[in-house]
Amino acid sequence: MRNSLSRKAAYIGAGSGLVVFSLFGLLPGSLLGGAAGIKFAGMLFGFPLDPGLLSRTIVLSSMLVGVMVSGVVIVTAASAAGWLLGRAAEIGMSMQSTHGHIGAHNR
């Protein structure tokens, strides 16, 4: 069972999740993380923010967290979907091999 179909499908799902993340997840993740960082830094230092190193570090770190969360969510969801499709295909193939061809008894 080391090279099962569900495992291969999970890897394919993870790869497609990385592609989807690079196309649709980087910009929204950094945008939402940056907006949260600006709000957080504004709560700490008050608005308008000074162009200091600490406030910029807070915004940068929150942007990185936003990108990381976006990546983890998208890749995990795509990998889980790939695993589920692979598992369903394995079950379908095992049912077909144990019961013969599905429509064979109707002839």
C-alpha positions in Angstrom: 0.0 0.0 0.0 3.0 2.3 -0.1 2.3 3.5 -3.6 -1.5 3.5 -3.4 -3.7 5.5 -5.7 -5.0 7.7 -2.9 -1.4 8.7 -1.9 -0.5 9.5 -5.5 -3.7 11.6 -5.9 -2.9 13.4 -2.6 0.5 14.4 -4.1 -1.1 15.5 -7.3 -3.6 17.5 -5.2 -0.8 19.1 -3.2 1.0 20.1 -6.4 -2.1 21.6 -7.9 -2.8 23.4 -4.6 0.7 25.0 -4.9 -0.2 26.2 -8.4 -3.5 27.6 -7.3 -1.8 29.2 -4.3 0.7 30.9 -6.5 -2.0 32.2 -8.8 -4.7 33.2 -6.4 -3.3 33.1 -2.9 -0.2 35.2 -2.6 -1.8 38.6 -3.3 -4.9 38.2 -1.1 -2.9 36.6 1.7 -0.4 39.5 1.8 -3.2 42.1 1.4 -5.3 40.8 4.2 -2.3 40.2 6.4 -1.0 43.7 5.7 -4.3 45.2 6.5 -4.5 43.3 9.8 -0.9 44.4 10.6 -1.7 48.0 10.0 -4.7 47.8 12.3 -2.7 46.0 15.0 0.2 48.5 14.7 -2.3 51.3 14.8 -3.8 50.0 18.0 -0.3 49.8 19.5 1.1 53.1 18.3 -1.9 55.1 17.2 -2.9 56.5 13.8 -1.3 57.8 11.6 1.6 55.3 11.8 5.1 56.6 12.1 7.5 55.2 9.5 9.5 53.6 12.3 11.2 50.2 12.2 8.9 48.5 14.8 5.6 49.4 13.0 7.0 48.3 9.7 8.2 45.0 11.3 4.7 44.4 12.6 3.1 45.0 9.2 5.7 42.8 7.5 5.3 39.9 9.9 1.6 40.0 9.6 1.8 40.0 5.8 4.0 36.9 6.0 1.6 35.2 8.4 -1.2 36.0 6.0 0.6 34.4 3.1 1.5 31.4 5.2 -2.0 30.8 6.4 -3.3 31.2 2.8 -0.8 28.7 1.5 -1.5 26.2 4.2 -5.2 26.4 3.8 -5.2 26.1 0.0 -2.6 23.3 -0.2 -4.2 21.3 2.6 -7.6 21.6 1.0 -6.3 20.6 -2.5 -4.4 17.7 -1.0 -7.4 16.5 0.9 -9.6 16.7 -2.2 -7.0 14.7 -4.2 -6.8 12.1 -1.5 -10.6 11.8 -1.3 -10.8 11.4 -5.1 -8.0 8.8 -5.1 -9.7 6.9 -2.2 -13.0 6.9 -4.0 -11.3 5.6 -7.1 -9.6 2.8 -5.1 -12.9 1.8 -3.6 -14.6 1.8 -7.0 -11.8 -0.3 -8.5 -11.9 -2.8 -5.5 -15.7 -3.1 -5.8 -15.5 -3.7 -9.5 -12.8 -6.4 -9.1 -14.7 -8.2 -6.4 -18.1 -8.1 -8.0 -17.0 -8.3 -11.6 -18.3 -5.9 -14.2 -21.2 -3.8 -12.8 -23.5 -4.4 -15.7 -22.6 -8.0 -16.4 -25.6 -9.5 -14.7 -28.1 -7.6 -16.8 -27.1 -9.3 -20.1 
